[in-house]
Amino acid sequence: FIFPFFTAILIPVLMIISYRSQVKTMVNRDREMARGSELVTRICVNDNEFTVFSLESHTSILVSDLKYAFLTGSYIVVITKARLMVILKKDSFTVGDTESFLAFLREKNIKIKGQKK
């Protein structure tokens, strides 16, 4: 009885810690690539895809491939079905804002974890 209860709590906690650690690592890598400052990227979102532009390259991700998103203090982290992370800084939107982006994700039936109720 104790083992299933312990497992049901421990696994989600470890997953959250792991994702937050991965986000921190990715942000630090970006800073290193940008020689100490944050790496400047541009992410364009439309109804069908995310296109991430950075350092003379770009990657497109279909919105239908998004699995869920979660919120941290300063970031929105979007996870794809293949476990690719797209990290968006909450205060960096040039068109729209954090709330309109989260509304877009909800409209596309993307589950958002960590949001305030």
C-alpha positions in Angstrom: 0.0 0.0 0.0 2.8 2.4 0.9 4.9 1.7 -2.3 2.1 2.7 -4.8 1.3 5.8 -2.8 5.0 6.7 -2.6 5.5 6.1 -6.3 2.5 8.1 -7.3 3.9 11.2 -5.5 7.6 10.7 -6.1 7.5 10.2 -9.9 5.7 13.5 -10.7 7.9 15.4 -8.2 11.0 14.0 -9.9 9.6 14.9 -13.4 9.0 18.5 -12.3 12.5 18.8 -10.8 14.0 17.3 -13.9 12.2 19.6 -16.3 13.1 22.7 -14.3 16.8 21.6 -14.2 16.7 21.1 -18.0 15.2 24.6 -18.5 18.0 26.1 -16.3 20.6 24.1 -18.3 19.2 25.3 -21.6 19.1 28.9 -20.5 22.7 28.7 -19.3 23.8 27.1 -22.6 22.1 29.9 -24.5 23.9 32.5 -22.4 27.3 30.7 -23.0 26.7 30.7 -26.7 25.8 34.4 -26.6 29.0 35.2 -24.6 27.3 36.0 -21.3 24.1 37.6 -22.3 20.9 35.9 -23.2 20.7 34.4 -26.6 18.3 36.4 -28.7 15.8 34.3 -30.6 12.6 35.0 -32.5 9.7 32.7 -32.3 6.9 33.2 -34.7 3.6 31.5 -34.0 0.6 31.0 -36.3 -2.4 28.7 -36.2 -0.4 25.8 -37.6 3.2 26.0 -36.5 5.9 27.6 -34.3 9.0 28.7 -36.1 12.1 29.3 -33.9 14.8 31.5 -35.4 18.2 31.7 -33.7 21.8 32.1 -34.7 21.2 32.0 -38.5 19.1 28.9 -38.4 15.4 28.1 -37.9 13.2 25.2 -36.9 9.5 24.7 -37.5 7.3 22.8 -35.1 3.7 21.9 -35.9 1.2 23.1 -33.3 -0.4 19.6 -33.6 3.0 18.2 -32.3 2.7 20.2 -29.0 2.0 18.0 -26.0 1.8 20.4 -23.1 3.3 23.5 -21.6 4.3 24.5 -18.1 5.0 27.8 -16.4 8.0 28.8 -14.3 8.6 32.1 -12.7 9.9 33.8 -15.8 9.3 31.3 -18.6 6.7 29.4 -20.5 8.1 26.0 -21.5 6.3 24.2 -24.4 7.0 20.5 -24.7 6.4 18.6 -28.0 5.4 14.9 -28.4 9.1 14.1 -29.1 10.0 15.9 -25.9 11.6 18.9 -27.5 11.4 22.1 -25.4 10.7 25.5 -26.6 11.4 28.1 -23.9 9.7 31.5 -24.1 10.4 34.4 -21.7 7.1 35.7 -20.3 8.1 39.3 -20.7 9.5 39.0 -24.3 6.4 39.1 -26.5 6.5 41.8 -29.1 3.0 41.0 -30.5 0.4 39.9 -27.9 1.3 39.0 -24.4 1.7 36.0 -22.1 -2.0 35.7 -21.4 -3.0 35.8 -25.1 -0.4 33.1 -25.8 -1.7 30.9 -23.0 -5.2 31.4 -24.4 -3.9 30.3 -27.8 -2.5 27.2 -26.3 -5.7 26.4 -24.5 -7.7 27.0 -27.7 -5.4 24.4 -29.3 -6.2 22.0 -26.4 -2.6 22.2 -25.1 -2.6 21.4 -21.3 -0.8 24.1 -19.3 0.7 22.9 -16.0 1.6 25.2 -13.2 -0.9 27.9 -13.9 -2.6 29.7 -11.1 -6.2 28.6 -10.6 
